[in-house]
Amino acid sequence: SATEQKSSGRCWLFAALNMLRSSGFIEKHKLSKTFEFSQSYLFFWDKFERVNYFLNSFQTTKKEPLDGRLMQFLLKEPMGDGGQWQMFVNLVEKYGLVPKSVFPETKHSSFSTGLNLVLTKKLREYCRDIRTGKKINKSDMLREVYDILVRFLGKPPVSFTWEYYSRDNVYQRKPHLSPQSFYKDIVKVPLSDYV
């Protein structure tokens, strides 16, 4: 079945997750053709990792002129949605995967403009604080961003039980999963082997 990113720039996540589900996963588990992995789950962690990247960039470039090309590039649009294959691989290998039923879409994952505006504003504030020598704590900044992401997208699961009916109407239950164990033990696709 077709999947839809709606008004977001998550085509790279949708394409990669569709590749995973159509690479034998649906057939192996006798799932409905409508089964999807959670795009929102990886979207959450992608935003978190982008913020971490920009905080590190602001720290290492704090002596660069603010009106220079590098800083203008970093500050212009730090929170786009786009990505590519290696970003997907890195996210899955670090954070794992979950079914969409475990971490569904929200209004803000499907229409990401509002979330991106809030995160961009926060990043610019953090850049200002780093440059002015204000006492900063990166952990506090990341905690604040995590809380923002939870409000917009929901709290990502640490553990879950995957329950479903197979196509032949047999109830299946896989308890005590983490996103990492779901990826490593159930999905079992070594993404780093692919380009």
C-alpha positions in Angstrom: 0.0 0.0 0.0 1.1 3.5 -0.7 2.3 5.7 2.2 2.0 9.4 2.5 4.3 12.0 4.0 1.7 14.7 3.7 3.1 18.2 4.3 6.6 17.2 5.5 9.9 16.7 3.8 10.3 13.1 5.1 10.3 11.4 1.6 13.7 9.9 2.5 12.3 8.2 5.6 9.3 7.0 3.8 11.3 5.6 0.9 13.8 3.8 3.1 11.1 2.3 5.4 9.0 1.2 2.4 12.1 -0.6 1.1 12.4 -2.4 4.5 8.7 -3.5 4.6 8.7 -4.7 1.0 12.0 -6.5 1.2 10.4 -9.6 2.6 9.4 -8.3 6.0 5.6 -8.3 5.3 5.7 -11.7 3.7 7.9 -13.3 6.4 5.5 -12.2 9.2 2.3 -12.6 7.0 1.4 -9.0 7.7 -1.3 -7.0 6.1 -0.1 -5.0 3.0 -1.0 -1.9 5.0 1.7 -2.5 7.6 4.1 0.4 8.1 7.1 1.2 10.3 6.8 4.4 12.2 8.1 7.3 10.2 7.4 9.6 13.2 9.7 7.6 15.5 12.7 8.2 13.2 11.6 11.7 12.5 11.7 12.4 16.3 15.2 11.2 16.6 16.3 12.9 13.4 15.2 16.2 14.8 17.0 15.5 18.1 20.2 14.6 16.3 20.1 17.7 14.1 19.8 19.9 17.2 22.8 18.1 18.7 24.8 18.6 15.5 24.0 22.3 15.4 24.8 22.8 19.0 28.2 21.3 18.3 28.6 23.4 15.2 27.7 26.6 17.1 30.3 25.8 19.8 33.1 25.2 17.3 32.2 28.3 15.2 31.6 30.8 18.0 34.5 32.9 16.9 33.4 33.1 13.3 31.8 36.4 12.2 28.1 36.2 12.5 27.6 37.8 9.1 30.1 35.4 7.5 29.0 32.8 4.9 29.4 29.8 7.3 27.3 31.3 10.1 24.7 32.5 7.6 24.4 29.0 6.2 24.1 27.4 9.6 21.5 29.8 10.8 19.4 30.2 7.7 17.4 27.1 7.9 18.8 24.6 10.4 15.6 22.5 10.8 14.7 21.2 7.3 13.2 17.8 7.1 15.3 16.4 4.2 17.8 13.6 4.5 19.5 10.7 2.7 20.4 7.0 3.1 23.3 7.2 5.5 21.3 9.4 7.8 18.6 6.8 7.8 21.1 4.0 8.5 22.6 5.9 11.4 19.2 6.6 13.0 18.1 3.0 12.7 21.3 1.6 14.0 21.3 3.9 17.0 17.6 4.1 17.8 16.1 1.0 16.2 12.6 0.8 14.6 9.0 0.5 15.8 5.7 -0.4 14.0 3.5 2.6 13.2 0.9 1.2 15.6 3.3 1.8 18.5 4.3 5.4 17.5 1.7 6.8 15.2 1.6 10.0 13.2 0.7 13.3 14.8 -0.5 16.5 13.3 3.0 17.9 13.6 4.8 15.0 12.0 2.5 15.2 9.0 2.6 19.0 8.9 6.1 19.8 10.1 6.3 23.6 9.5 5.2 24.6 13.1 7.7 22.2 14.7 10.5 23.4 12.5 9.8 27.0 13.3 9.9 26.4 17.0 13.1 24.4 16.8 14.7 27.0 14.5 13.9 29.7 17.0 15.4 27.6 19.9 18.6 26.9 17.9 19.0 30.6 17.2 18.6 31.4 20.9 21.1 28.7 21.8 23.6 30.1 19.2 23.2 33.6 20.7 23.8 32.2 24.2 26.9 30.3 23.1 28.3 33.4 21.3 27.6 35.8 24.2 29.4 33.5 26.6 26.3 32.9 28.7 26.7 30.0 31.0 25.4 27.1 28.9 24.8 23.5 29.5 24.4 21.4 26.4 22.6 18.7 28.3 20.0 21.2 29.5 19.5 22.4 25.9 19.0 18.9 24.6 16.6 18.1 27.5 14.6 21.2 26.6 14.5 20.1 22.9 13.5 16.6 23.9 10.6 18.0 25.8 9.5 20.1 22.8 9.7 17.1 20.6 7.6 15.1 23.0 4.9 17.8 23.0 4.8 17.9 19.2 5.3 14.2 18.3 4.7 12.2 21.5 7.1 10.3 23.7 9.1 7.6 21.9 8.7 4.1 23.4 11.5 2.5 25.3 9.8 -0.8 25.4 6.6 -2.2 23.8 4.6 -5.3 22.9 4.0 -5.9 19.2 0.6 -7.4 18.7 -1.0 -8.1 15.3 -3.2 -10.6 13.4 -1.4 -12.3 10.5 -3.1 -12.5 7.1 -4.3 -16.0 8.0 -6.0 -14.4 11.1 -3.6 -15.8 13.7 -3.0 -13.6 16.7 0.7 -12.8 17.2 2.2 -11.3 20.3 5.8 -10.3 20.8 6.4 -8.9 24.3 9.3 -7.0 25.9 10.7 -5.4 22.8 12.8 -2.3 22.6 13.1 -0.4 19.3 16.7 -1.7 19.1 15.7 -5.4 19.7 12.8 -5.0 17.2 15.2 -3.9 14.5 18.0 -6.4 15.4 15.9 -9.5 16.3 12.8 -9.1 14.2 13.5 -6.9 11.2 17.0 -8.3 10.8 18.2 -6.3 7.8 21.9 -5.2 8.2 21.4 -1.7 6.7 25.1 -0.9 6.8 25.7 -3.6 4.2 23.7 -1.5 1.7 24.6 1.7 -0.2 
